[in-house]
Amino acid sequence: MSFLGRGGQSSSGVNPEKMEMAVEQLDMITDVFNRIVSSCHAKCISPRYAEGDLNKGESVCIDRCVAKFFEVNKKVGERLQSQGPGAAAGGIGGGSAFGSL
Amino acid sequence: MDFSQFNSAEQAHISKVIEKKQMQDFMRMYSNLVDRCFNACCNDFTSKALGSKEEQCVLNCTDKFLKHSERVGARFAEQNADMMNAQGQ
């Protein structure tokens, strides 16, 4: 009798919860990356497209844009944490579409 | 993503998932890029053929976006690595 395939316990099976968490993390990172590409393109690259290469100004702008984005990400995270879980939950509950349910 | 936490069956599964997501991401990027370059470069509809200026603009737009995406990727990886190191300490 084989109990492999029930998941979770054996060392050669696939743990579905672990997989789901890994996929969620991957999705989150991909989402952040795509948003950075989009935002920094809008902020740093002029739509004239005179040439196909990045000029020096655009390159520097992109470097700074990515660094700032991460800083903002960190600051917002810290602020949400410091406001306390009660205030954060109140913000989510009252300040979104789900607050009126 | 740290692959050492997964056994070989999980690694195979995750690799397949990553491959599928990369394909979807590429298709999404392609259609966004067409939209972006069309909106930026094609504003003269006196002719149905692409003018030479418009064509050059579209080529520049595509090249520039790809180089931009590559540079963001490099900086992103550096920042991500720094963040992971800071969290690990």
N, CA and C atoms of all chains as a GROMACS GRO file, in nm:
protein
  570
    1MET      N    1   0.086  -0.119   0.000
    1MET     CA    2   0.000   0.000   0.000
    1MET      C    3   0.089   0.123   0.000
    2SER      N    4   0.059   0.221  -0.082
    2SER     CA    5   0.146   0.338  -0.088
    2SER      C    6   0.066   0.460  -0.048
    3PHE      N    7   0.123   0.536   0.044
    3PHE     CA    8   0.055   0.659   0.086
    3PHE      C    9   0.116   0.782   0.023
    4LEU      N   10   0.207   0.762  -0.075
    4LEU     CA   11   0.262   0.878  -0.143
    4LEU      C   12   0.153   0.939  -0.230
    5GLY      N   13   0.158   1.068  -0.251
    5GLY     CA   14   0.058   1.131  -0.335
    5GLY      C   15  -0.052   1.196  -0.252
    6ARG      N   16  -0.054   1.163  -0.119
    6ARG     CA   17  -0.151   1.231  -0.034
    6ARG      C   18  -0.104   1.373  -0.003
    7GLY      N   19   0.024   1.396  -0.032
    7GLY     CA   20   0.075   1.534  -0.020
    7GLY      C   21   0.115   1.573   0.120
    8GLY      N   22   0.217   1.654   0.131
    8GLY     CA   23   0.248   1.714   0.260
    8GLY      C   24   0.350   1.638   0.343
    9GLN      N   25   0.343   1.511   0.347
    9GLN     CA   26   0.428   1.438   0.443
    9GLN      C   27   0.555   1.382   0.380
   10SER      N   28   0.545   1.335   0.255
   10SER     CA   29   0.662   1.266   0.198
   10SER      C   30   0.763   1.367   0.147
   11SER      N   31   0.888   1.324   0.135
   11SER     CA   32   0.992   1.416   0.092
   11SER      C   33   1.004   1.419  -0.059
   12SER      N   34   0.930   1.333  -0.132
   12SER     CA   35   0.942   1.338  -0.277
   12SER      C   36   0.812   1.385  -0.341
   13GLY      N   37   0.709   1.416  -0.260
   13GLY     CA   38   0.583   1.467  -0.315
   13GLY      C   39   0.586   1.618  -0.325
   14VAL      N   40   0.477   1.671  -0.376
   14VAL     CA   41   0.465   1.816  -0.391
   14VAL      C   42   0.374   1.870  -0.281
   15ASN      N   43   0.425   1.961  -0.201
   15ASN     CA   44   0.345   2.020  -0.095
   15ASN      C   45   0.262   2.134  -0.153
   16PRO      N   46   0.130   2.118  -0.162
   16PRO     CA   47   0.050   2.220  -0.233
   16PRO      C   48   0.050   2.357  -0.165
   17GLU      N   49   0.054   2.360  -0.031
   17GLU     CA   50   0.052   2.490   0.036
   17GLU      C   51   0.180   2.566   0.009
   18LYS      N   52   0.292   2.491   0.013
   18LYS     CA   53   0.422   2.554  -0.011
   18LYS      C   54   0.426   2.609  -0.154
   19MET      N   55   0.373   2.530  -0.247
   19MET     CA   56   0.371   2.572  -0.387
   19MET      C   57   0.288   2.698  -0.403
   20GLU      N   58   0.171   2.698  -0.336
   20GLU     CA   59   0.081   2.813  -0.351
   20GLU      C   60   0.148   2.939  -0.298
   21MET      N   61   0.216   2.925  -0.183
   21MET     CA   62   0.285   3.041  -0.125
   21MET      C   63   0.395   3.090  -0.217
   22ALA      N   64   0.469   2.996  -0.276
   22ALA     CA   65   0.579   3.034  -0.365
   22ALA      C   66   0.525   3.106  -0.489
   23VAL      N   67   0.413   3.053  -0.543
   23VAL     CA   68   0.354   3.116  -0.662
   23VAL      C   69   0.302   3.255  -0.627
   24GLU      N   70   0.243   3.269  -0.508
   24GLU     CA   71   0.193   3.402  -0.469
   24GLU      C   72   0.307   3.501  -0.457
   25GLN      N   73   0.417   3.456  -0.397
   25GLN     CA   74   0.533   3.544  -0.382
   25GLN      C   75   0.586   3.586  -0.520
   26LEU      N   76   0.592   3.489  -0.610
   26LEU     CA   77   0.638   3.516  -0.746
   26LEU      C   78   0.548   3.619  -0.814
   27ASP      N   79   0.415   3.600  -0.799
   27ASP     CA   80   0.319   3.693  -0.858
   27ASP      C   81   0.340   3.834  -0.804
   28MET      N   82   0.363   3.842  -0.674
   28MET     CA   83   0.379   3.973  -0.611
   28MET      C   84   0.502   4.044  -0.665
   29ILE      N   85   0.613   3.970  -0.674
   29ILE     CA   86   0.738   4.030  -0.723
   29ILE      C   87   0.722   4.072  -0.869
   30THR      N   88   0.658   3.988  -0.950
   30THR     CA   89   0.637   4.022  -1.091
   30THR      C   90   0.552   4.147  -1.103
   31ASP      N   91   0.448   4.156  -1.017
   31ASP     CA   92   0.360   4.272  -1.021
   31ASP      C   93   0.436   4.400  -0.989
   32VAL      N   94   0.519   4.396  -0.883
   32VAL     CA   95   0.598   4.513  -0.845
   32VAL      C   96   0.690   4.552  -0.960
   33PHE      N   97   0.756   4.453  -1.020
   33PHE     CA   98   0.848   4.483  -1.130
   33PHE      C   99   0.775   4.551  -1.246
   34ASN      N  100   0.659   4.497  -1.284
   34ASN     CA  101   0.586   4.555  -1.397
   34ASN      C  102   0.541   4.698  -1.367
   35ARG      N  103   0.503   4.721  -1.240
   35ARG     CA  104   0.459   4.856  -1.204
   35ARG      C  105   0.576   4.953  -1.209
   36ILE      N  106   0.695   4.908  -1.165
   36ILE     CA  107   0.812   4.994  -1.170
   36ILE      C  108   0.846   5.027  -1.315
   37VAL      N  109   0.844   4.926  -1.403
   37VAL     CA  110   0.876   4.952  -1.544
   37VAL      C  111   0.781   5.057  -1.600
   38SER      N  112   0.652   5.039  -1.571
   38SER     CA  113   0.553   5.131  -1.625
   38SER      C  114   0.569   5.272  -1.569
   39SER      N  115   0.581   5.284  -1.436
   39SER     CA  116   0.592   5.417  -1.374
   39SER      C  117   0.718   5.489  -1.418
   40CYS      N  118   0.832   5.418  -1.412
   40CYS     CA  119   0.958   5.486  -1.445
   40CYS      C  120   0.966   5.520  -1.593
   41HIS      N  121   0.900   5.442  -1.678
   41HIS     CA  122   0.896   5.477  -1.820
   41HIS      C  123   0.819   5.607  -1.839
   42ALA      N  124   0.704   5.620  -1.771
   42ALA     CA  125   0.624   5.741  -1.783
   42ALA      C  126   0.699   5.862  -1.730
   43LYS      N  127   0.777   5.842  -1.621
   43LYS     CA  128   0.844   5.956  -1.558
   43LYS      C  129   0.975   5.995  -1.626
   44CYS      N  130   1.046   5.900  -1.682
   44CYS     CA  131   1.183   5.928  -1.726
   44CYS      C  132   1.202   5.937  -1.877
   45ILE      N  133   1.114   5.875  -1.954
   45ILE     CA  134   1.141   5.863  -2.098
   45ILE      C  135   1.043   5.948  -2.175
   46SER      N  136   1.097   6.044  -2.250
   46SER     CA  137   1.009   6.133  -2.325
   46SER      C  138   0.953   6.058  -2.444
   47PRO      N  139   0.827   6.086  -2.480
   47PRO     CA  140   0.763   6.011  -2.588
   47PRO      C  141   0.802   6.055  -2.729
   48ARG      N  142   0.912   6.135  -2.740
   48ARG     CA  143   0.950   6.177  -2.875
   48ARG      C  144   1.020   6.067  -2.952
   49TYR      N  145   1.093   5.979  -2.882
   49TYR     CA  146   1.162   5.865  -2.944
   49TYR      C  147   1.251   5.907  -3.060
   50ALA      N  148   1.340   6.001  -3.034
   50ALA     CA  149   1.431   6.048  -3.139
   50ALA      C  150   1.535   5.943  -3.174
   51GLU      N  151   1.568   5.856  -3.077
   51GLU     CA  152   1.666   5.752  -3.106
   51GLU      C  153   1.631   5.626  -3.026
   52GLY      N  154   1.697   5.515  -3.062
   52GLY     CA  155   1.662   5.388  -3.001
   52GLY      C  156   1.737   5.354  -2.875
   53ASP      N  157   1.838   5.434  -2.840
   53ASP     CA  158   1.916   5.405  -2.720
   53ASP      C  159   1.875   5.497  -2.606
   54LEU      N  160   1.901   5.454  -2.484
   54LEU     CA  161   1.878   5.541  -2.370
   54LEU      C  162   1.991   5.642  -2.364
   55ASN      N  163   1.958   5.772  -2.348
   55ASN     CA  164   2.067   5.867  -2.329
   55ASN      C  165   2.105   5.873  -2.182
   56LYS      N  166   2.210   5.950  -2.152
   56LYS     CA  167   2.268   5.948  -2.018
   56LYS      C  168   2.165   5.994  -1.914
   57GLY      N  169   2.091   6.100  -1.951
   57GLY     CA  170   1.992   6.153  -1.856
   57GLY      C  171   1.885   6.051  -1.822
   58GLU      N  172   1.836   5.981  -1.925
   58GLU     CA  173   1.733   5.880  -1.903
   58GLU      C  174   1.786   5.766  -1.817
   59SER      N  175   1.910   5.725  -1.844
   59SER     CA  176   1.969   5.614  -1.768
   59SER      C  177   1.976   5.649  -1.620
   60VAL      N  178   2.028   5.770  -1.591
   60VAL     CA  179   2.041   5.813  -1.452
   60VAL      C  180   1.904   5.823  -1.387
   61CYS      N  181   1.809   5.877  -1.462
   61CYS     CA  182   1.672   5.891  -1.411
   61CYS      C  183   1.615   5.756  -1.373
   62ILE      N  184   1.636   5.656  -1.458
   62ILE     CA  185   1.584   5.521  -1.430
   62ILE      C  186   1.645   5.465  -1.302
   63ASP      N  187   1.778   5.480  -1.286
   63ASP     CA  188   1.844   5.429  -1.165
   63ASP      C  189   1.781   5.490  -1.041
   64ARG      N  190   1.764   5.623  -1.046
   64ARG     CA  191   1.710   5.692  -0.928
   64ARG      C  192   1.564   5.656  -0.906
   65CYS      N  193   1.492   5.639  -1.016
   65CYS     CA  194   1.349   5.607  -1.007
   65CYS      C  195   1.330   5.474  -0.935
   66VAL      N  196   1.407   5.373  -0.973
   66VAL     CA  197   1.393   5.241  -0.909
   66VAL      C  198   1.427   5.250  -0.761
   67ALA      N  199   1.537   5.324  -0.730
   67ALA     CA  200   1.577   5.336  -0.589
   67ALA      C  201   1.468   5.404  -0.508
   68LYS      N  202   1.410   5.511  -0.562
   68LYS     CA  203   1.305   5.584  -0.490
   68LYS      C  204   1.181   5.498  -0.472
   69PHE      N  205   1.149   5.420  -0.575
   69PHE     CA  206   1.030   5.336  -0.565
   69PHE      C  207   1.042   5.241  -0.447
   70PHE      N  208   1.160   5.180  -0.433
   70PHE     CA  209   1.180   5.088  -0.322
   70PHE      C  210   1.173   5.159  -0.188
   71GLU      N  211   1.227   5.282  -0.183
   71GLU     CA  212   1.220   5.359  -0.059
   71GLU      C  213   1.076   5.388  -0.022
   72VAL      N  214   0.998   5.430  -0.122
   72VAL     CA  215   0.857   5.461  -0.097
   72VAL      C  216   0.786   5.335  -0.048
   73ASN      N  217   0.815   5.222  -0.112
   73ASN     CA  218   0.756   5.095  -0.074
   73ASN      C  219   0.783   5.067   0.074
   74LYS      N  220   0.911   5.089   0.113
   74LYS     CA  221   0.950   5.062   0.252
   74LYS      C  222   0.878   5.157   0.346
   75LYS      N  223   0.877   5.289   0.314
   75LYS     CA  224   0.817   5.388   0.402
   75LYS      C  225   0.668   5.362   0.422
   76VAL      N  226   0.598   5.331   0.311
   76VAL     CA  227   0.455   5.307   0.322
   76VAL      C  228   0.430   5.185   0.410
   77GLY      N  229   0.512   5.082   0.391
   77GLY     CA  230   0.498   4.962   0.474
   77GLY      C  231   0.519   4.992   0.620
   78GLU      N  232   0.625   5.072   0.650
   78GLU     CA  233   0.653   5.108   0.790
   78GLU      C  234   0.539   5.188   0.849
   79ARG      N  235   0.487   5.284   0.772
   79ARG     CA  236   0.380   5.370   0.823
   79ARG      C  237   0.255   5.289   0.853
   80LEU      N  238   0.219   5.199   0.761
   80LEU     CA  239   0.101   5.115   0.783
   80LEU      C  240   0.118   5.031   0.909
   81GLN      N  241   0.240   4.979   0.929
   81GLN     CA  242   0.265   4.898   1.047
   81GLN      C  243   0.256   4.979   1.174
   82SER      N  244   0.312   5.104   1.169
   82SER     CA  245   0.318   5.184   1.291
   82SER      C  246   0.182   5.238   1.329
   83GLN      N  247   0.093   5.256   1.231
   83GLN     CA  248  -0.041   5.305   1.263
   83GLN      C  249  -0.116   5.204   1.348
   84GLY      N  250  -0.064   5.081   1.353
   84GLY     CA  251  -0.126   4.980   1.437
   84GLY      C  252  -0.222   4.896   1.356
   85PRO      N  253  -0.234   4.771   1.390
   85PRO     CA  254  -0.322   4.682   1.314
   85PRO      C  255  -0.469   4.726   1.320
   86GLY      N  256  -0.512   4.789   1.431
   86GLY     CA  257  -0.651   4.835   1.443
   86GLY      C  258  -0.683   4.943   1.343
   87ALA      N  259  -0.592   5.042   1.337
   87ALA     CA  260  -0.613   5.154   1.245
   87ALA      C  261  -0.608   5.106   1.101
   88ALA      N  262  -0.514   5.013   1.074
   88ALA     CA  263  -0.500   4.962   0.938
   88ALA      C  264  -0.627   4.887   0.897
   89ALA      N  265  -0.679   4.804   0.990
   89ALA     CA  266  -0.800   4.727   0.958
   89ALA      C  267  -0.918   4.821   0.940
   90GLY      N  268  -0.922   4.928   1.024
   90GLY     CA  269  -1.030   5.027   1.011
   90GLY      C  270  -1.023   5.096   0.876
   91GLY      N  271  -0.899   5.126   0.834
   91GLY     CA  272  -0.879   5.190   0.704
   91GLY      C  273  -0.926   5.102   0.591
   92ILE      N  274  -0.891   4.973   0.602
   92ILE     CA  275  -0.931   4.879   0.497
   92ILE      C  276  -1.082   4.859   0.500
   93GLY      N  277  -1.138   4.846   0.625
   93GLY     CA  278  -1.281   4.818   0.636
   93GLY      C  279  -1.366   4.935   0.590
   94GLY      N  280  -1.329   5.057   0.637
   94GLY     CA  281  -1.416   5.172   0.608
   94GLY      C  282  -1.383   5.239   0.476
   95GLY      N  283  -1.254   5.231   0.437
   95GLY     CA  284  -1.212   5.310   0.321
   95GLY      C  285  -1.209   5.235   0.190
   96SER      N  286  -1.284   5.127   0.180
   96SER     CA  287  -1.285   5.055   0.054
   96SER      C  288  -1.426   5.011   0.023
   97ALA      N  289  -1.443   4.947  -0.091
   97ALA     CA  290  -1.576   4.905  -0.134
   97ALA      C  291  -1.637   4.804  -0.039
   98PHE      N  292  -1.550   4.732   0.035
   98PHE     CA  293  -1.603   4.629   0.123
   98PHE      C  294  -1.660   4.685   0.252
   99GLY      N  295  -1.638   4.818   0.275
   99GLY     CA  296  -1.682   4.876   0.403
   99GLY      C  297  -1.834   4.885   0.413
  100SER      N  298  -1.900   4.889   0.297
  100SER     CA  299  -2.045   4.907   0.302
  100SER      C  300  -2.120   4.775   0.300
  101LEU      N  301  -2.045   4.663   0.296
  101LEU     CA  302  -2.111   4.531   0.293
  101LEU      C  303  -2.162   4.495   0.432
  102MET      N  304   1.417   3.397  -0.563
  102MET     CA  305   1.350   3.275  -0.512
  102MET      C  306   1.455   3.172  -0.478
  103ASP      N  307   1.446   3.119  -0.358
  103ASP     CA  308   1.546   3.027  -0.311
  103ASP      C  309   1.503   2.883  -0.340
  104PHE      N  310   1.568   2.822  -0.441
  104PHE     CA  311   1.526   2.689  -0.482
  104PHE      C  312   1.569   2.579  -0.388
  105SER      N  313   1.660   2.611  -0.293
  105SER     CA  314   1.710   2.503  -0.209
  105SER      C  315   1.604   2.456  -0.109
  106GLN      N  316   1.497   2.540  -0.091
  106GLN     CA  317   1.394   2.498   0.004
  106GLN      C  318   1.300   2.394  -0.055
  107PHE      N  319   1.308   2.370  -0.186
  107PHE     CA  320   1.216   2.278  -0.251
  107PHE      C  321   1.282   2.145  -0.282
  108ASN      N  322   1.204   2.037  -0.275
  108ASN     CA  323   1.258   1.909  -0.322
  108ASN      C  324   1.245   1.905  -0.475
  109SER      N  325   1.291   1.793  -0.535
  109SER     CA  326   1.303   1.794  -0.682
  109SER      C  327   1.167   1.796  -0.750
  110ALA      N  328   1.064   1.732  -0.693
  110ALA     CA  329   0.931   1.734  -0.755
  110ALA      C  330   0.875   1.876  -0.752
  111GLU      N  331   0.897   1.944  -0.637
  111GLU     CA  332   0.848   2.081  -0.624
  111GLU      C  333   0.923   2.174  -0.718
  112GLN      N  334   1.054   2.152  -0.734
  112GLN     CA  335   1.132   2.235  -0.824
  112GLN      C  336   1.081   2.221  -0.967
  113ALA      N  337   1.051   2.097  -1.007
  113ALA     CA  338   1.001   2.074  -1.143
  113ALA      C  339   0.868   2.146  -1.162
  114HIS      N  340   0.782   2.136  -1.059
  114HIS     CA  341   0.650   2.201  -1.067
  114HIS      C  342   0.665   2.351  -1.078
  115ILE      N  343   0.749   2.408  -0.989
  115ILE     CA  344   0.768   2.553  -0.989
  115ILE      C  345   0.828   2.600  -1.122
  116SER      N  346   0.921   2.522  -1.178
  116SER     CA  347   0.981   2.562  -1.306
  116SER      C  348   0.877   2.568  -1.416
  117LYS      N  349   0.784   2.471  -1.413
  117LYS     CA  350   0.678   2.472  -1.517
  117LYS      C  351   0.589   2.594  -1.500
  118VAL      N  352   0.555   2.625  -1.374
  118VAL     CA  353   0.470   2.742  -1.346
  118VAL      C  354   0.540   2.870  -1.392
  119ILE      N  355   0.670   2.881  -1.361
  119ILE     CA  356   0.747   2.999  -1.399
  119ILE      C  357   0.750   3.014  -1.551
  120GLU      N  358   0.769   2.901  -1.621
  120GLU     CA  359   0.775   2.907  -1.767
  120GLU      C  360   0.644   2.959  -1.825
  121LYS      N  361   0.532   2.907  -1.771
  121LYS     CA  362   0.402   2.951  -1.821
  121LYS      C  363   0.382   3.100  -1.794
  122LYS      N  364   0.419   3.145  -1.674
  122LYS     CA  365   0.403   3.286  -1.639
  122LYS      C  366   0.491   3.374  -1.726
  123GLN      N  367   0.612   3.328  -1.759
  123GLN     CA  368   0.700   3.406  -1.844
  123GLN      C  369   0.637   3.425  -1.981
  124MET      N  370   0.574   3.319  -2.033
  124MET     CA  371   0.509   3.327  -2.163
  124MET      C  372   0.395   3.429  -2.159
  125GLN      N  373   0.310   3.420  -2.052
  125GLN     CA  374   0.198   3.513  -2.040
  125GLN      C  375   0.248   3.655  -2.027
  126ASP      N  376   0.356   3.674  -1.950
  126ASP     CA  377   0.414   3.805  -1.927
  126ASP      C  378   0.466   3.863  -2.058
  127PHE      N  379   0.529   3.778  -2.140
  127PHE     CA  380   0.581   3.824  -2.267
  127PHE      C  381   0.467   3.871  -2.357
  128MET      N  382   0.357   3.794  -2.363
  128MET     CA  383   0.244   3.833  -2.448
  128MET      C  384   0.185   3.965  -2.402
  129ARG      N  385   0.175   3.981  -2.269
  129ARG     CA  386   0.119   4.104  -2.213
  129ARG      C  387   0.209   4.222  -2.248
  130MET      N  388   0.343   4.202  -2.236
  130MET     CA  389   0.437   4.309  -2.263
  130MET      C  390   0.429   4.348  -2.411
  131TYR      N  391   0.416   4.249  -2.498
  131TYR     CA  392   0.408   4.273  -2.641
  131TYR      C  393   0.288   4.362  -2.675
  132SER      N  394   0.170   4.327  -2.622
  132SER     CA  395   0.054   4.408  -2.658
  132SER      C  396   0.060   4.548  -2.594
  133ASN      N  397   0.114   4.558  -2.472
  133ASN     CA  398   0.132   4.692  -2.413
  133ASN      C  399   0.225   4.778  -2.496
  134LEU      N  400   0.332   4.715  -2.548
  134LEU     CA  401   0.431   4.788  -2.625
  134LEU      C  402   0.372   4.838  -2.756
  135VAL      N  403   0.292   4.752  -2.821
  135VAL     CA  404   0.226   4.794  -2.946
  135VAL      C  405   0.138   4.915  -2.918
  136ASP      N  406   0.057   4.906  -2.812
  136ASP     CA  407  -0.030   5.018  -2.772
  136ASP      C  408   0.049   5.146  -2.750
  137ARG      N  409   0.155   5.132  -2.668
  137ARG     CA  410   0.235   5.247  -2.630
  137ARG      C  411   0.296   5.315  -2.752
  138CYS      N  412   0.359   5.234  -2.841
  138CYS     CA  413   0.429   5.292  -2.955
  138CYS      C  414   0.330   5.346  -3.058
  139PHE      N  415   0.217   5.279  -3.074
  139PHE     CA  416   0.116   5.330  -3.165
  139PHE      C  417   0.065   5.465  -3.117
  140ASN      N  418   0.028   5.474  -2.989
  140ASN     CA  419  -0.026   5.599  -2.936
  140ASN      C  420   0.076   5.712  -2.943
  141ALA      N  421   0.205   5.678  -2.921
  141ALA     CA  422   0.306   5.785  -2.920
  141ALA      C  423   0.344   5.829  -3.061
  142CYS      N  424   0.347   5.736  -3.157
  142CYS     CA  425   0.408   5.767  -3.286
  142CYS      C  426   0.311   5.791  -3.401
  143CYS      N  427   0.192   5.733  -3.394
  143CYS     CA  428   0.105   5.738  -3.513
  143CYS      C  429  -0.009   5.834  -3.492
  144ASN      N  430   0.010   5.958  -3.540
  144ASN     CA  431  -0.095   6.056  -3.521
  144ASN      C  432  -0.142   6.120  -3.649
  145ASP      N  433  -0.088   6.073  -3.763
  145ASP     CA  434  -0.123   6.133  -3.890
  145ASP      C  435  -0.195   6.030  -3.976
  146PHE      N  436  -0.324   6.047  -3.994
  146PHE     CA  437  -0.401   5.947  -4.069
  146PHE      C  438  -0.441   5.995  -4.207
  147THR      N  439  -0.356   6.080  -4.270
  147THR     CA  440  -0.383   6.120  -4.409
  147THR      C  441  -0.350   6.006  -4.504
  148SER      N  442  -0.277   5.904  -4.453
  148SER     CA  443  -0.245   5.789  -4.539
  148SER      C  444  -0.260   5.662  -4.456
  149LYS      N  445  -0.294   5.550  -4.523
  149LYS     CA  446  -0.307   5.427  -4.445
  149LYS      C  447  -0.175   5.353  -4.431
  150ALA      N  448  -0.073   5.390  -4.507
  150ALA     CA  449   0.058   5.326  -4.493
  150ALA      C  450   0.140   5.399  -4.388
  151LEU      N  451   0.227   5.325  -4.319
  151LEU     CA  452   0.313   5.384  -4.217
  151LEU      C  453   0.418   5.471  -4.284
  152GLY      N  454   0.427   5.599  -4.243
  152GLY     CA  455   0.528   5.686  -4.301
  152GLY      C  456   0.666   5.648  -4.249
  153SER      N  457   0.773   5.699  -4.314
  153SER     CA  458   0.908   5.658  -4.273
  153SER      C  459   0.942   5.716  -4.137
  154LYS      N  460   0.890   5.838  -4.108
  154LYS     CA  461   0.916   5.897  -3.975
  154LYS      C  462   0.845   5.815  -3.868
  155GLU      N  463   0.720   5.777  -3.898
  155GLU     CA  464   0.644   5.698  -3.802
  155GLU      C  465   0.712   5.564  -3.779
  156GLU      N  466   0.761   5.504  -3.888
  156GLU     CA  467   0.823   5.372  -3.876
  156GLU      C  468   0.948   5.381  -3.789
  157GLN      N  469   1.030   5.485  -3.813
  157GLN     CA  470   1.152   5.502  -3.733
  157GLN      C  471   1.116   5.526  -3.587
  158CYS      N  472   1.010   5.604  -3.566
  158CYS     CA  473   0.965   5.633  -3.429
  158CYS      C  474   0.926   5.502  -3.359
  159VAL      N  475   0.851   5.418  -3.429
  159VAL     CA  476   0.807   5.291  -3.369
  159VAL      C  477   0.927   5.202  -3.335
  160LEU      N  478   1.026   5.199  -3.428
  160LEU     CA  479   1.145   5.117  -3.401
  160LEU      C  480   1.222   5.172  -3.281
  161ASN      N  481   1.237   5.304  -3.276
  161ASN     CA  482   1.306   5.365  -3.162
  161ASN      C  483   1.231   5.336  -3.033
  162CYS      N  484   1.098   5.349  -3.040
  162CYS     CA  485   1.013   5.326  -2.923
  162CYS      C  486   1.035   5.185  -2.868
  163THR      N  487   1.031   5.088  -2.960
  163THR     CA  488   1.049   4.948  -2.918
  163THR      C  489   1.187   4.926  -2.857
  164ASP      N  490   1.293   4.972  -2.928
  164ASP     CA  491   1.430   4.954  -2.877
  164ASP      C  492   1.446   5.018  -2.740
  165LYS      N  493   1.394   5.142  -2.730
  165LYS     CA  494   1.412   5.215  -2.605
  165LYS      C  495   1.340   5.143  -2.490
  166PHE      N  496   1.219   5.094  -2.517
  166PHE     CA  497   1.146   5.027  -2.410
  166PHE      C  498   1.220   4.902  -2.364
  167LEU      N  499   1.274   4.826  -2.459
  167LEU     CA  500   1.344   4.704  -2.422
  167LEU      C  501   1.468   4.736  -2.340
  168LYS      N  502   1.543   4.841  -2.381
  168LYS     CA  503   1.662   4.878  -2.304
  168LYS      C  504   1.623   4.929  -2.166
  169HIS      N  505   1.513   5.003  -2.161
  169HIS     CA  506   1.464   5.054  -2.033
  169HIS      C  507   1.428   4.939  -1.940
  170SER      N  508   1.355   4.843  -1.994
  170SER     CA  509   1.311   4.728  -1.916
  170SER      C  510   1.432   4.650  -1.863
  171GLU      N  511   1.535   4.638  -1.946
  171GLU     CA  512   1.656   4.566  -1.908
  171GLU      C  513   1.726   4.638  -1.793
  172ARG      N  514   1.734   4.773  -1.803
  172ARG     CA  515   1.802   4.849  -1.700
  172ARG      C  516   1.725   4.844  -1.568
  173VAL      N  517   1.592   4.857  -1.578
  173VAL     CA  518   1.510   4.847  -1.457
  173VAL      C  519   1.531   4.710  -1.393
  174GLY      N  520   1.538   4.606  -1.477
  174GLY     CA  521   1.559   4.470  -1.425
  174GLY      C  522   1.688   4.459  -1.346
  175ALA      N  523   1.795   4.520  -1.401
  175ALA     CA  524   1.924   4.515  -1.333
  175ALA      C  525   1.918   4.587  -1.199
  176ARG      N  526   1.861   4.709  -1.197
  176ARG     CA  527   1.853   4.786  -1.072
  176ARG      C  528   1.762   4.716  -0.973
  177PHE      N  529   1.652   4.660  -1.025
  177PHE     CA  530   1.555   4.588  -0.940
  177PHE      C  531   1.623   4.472  -0.869
  178ALA      N  532   1.703   4.396  -0.944
  178ALA     CA  533   1.771   4.281  -0.885
  178ALA      C  534   1.866   4.326  -0.775
  179GLU      N  535   1.939   4.438  -0.800
  179GLU     CA  536   2.031   4.491  -0.698
  179GLU      C  537   1.955   4.532  -0.573
  180GLN      N  538   1.846   4.607  -0.592
  180GLN     CA  539   1.768   4.657  -0.478
  180GLN      C  540   1.707   4.541  -0.400
  181ASN      N  541   1.656   4.444  -0.472
  181ASN     CA  542   1.594   4.327  -0.411
  181ASN      C  543   1.696   4.251  -0.327
  182ALA      N  544   1.818   4.236  -0.383
  182ALA     CA  545   1.924   4.165  -0.312
  182ALA      C  546   1.961   4.240  -0.185
  183ASP      N  547   1.974   4.374  -0.195
  183ASP     CA  548   2.005   4.455  -0.077
  183ASP      C  549   1.897   4.439   0.029
  184MET      N  550   1.772   4.438  -0.017
  184MET     CA  551   1.660   4.428   0.077
  184MET      C  552   1.661   4.293   0.147
  185MET      N  553   1.689   4.187   0.071
  185MET     CA  554   1.694   4.052   0.128
  185MET      C  555   1.805   4.044   0.231
  186ASN      N  556   1.922   4.104   0.198
  186ASN     CA  557   2.034   4.103   0.291
  186ASN      C  558   2.000   4.178   0.418
  187ALA      N  559   1.934   4.294   0.402
  187ALA     CA  560   1.898   4.375   0.519
  187ALA      C  561   1.799   4.299   0.606
  188GLN      N  562   1.704   4.226   0.544
  188GLN     CA  563   1.606   4.151   0.622
  188GLN      C  564   1.669   4.034   0.692
  189GLY      N  565   1.768   3.974   0.626
  189GLY     CA  566   1.829   3.854   0.682
  189GLY      C  567   1.914   3.882   0.804
  190GLN      N  568   1.959   4.010   0.817
  190GLN     CA  569   2.049   4.042   0.930
  190GLN      C  570   1.974   4.062   1.061
   0.00000   0.00000   0.00000
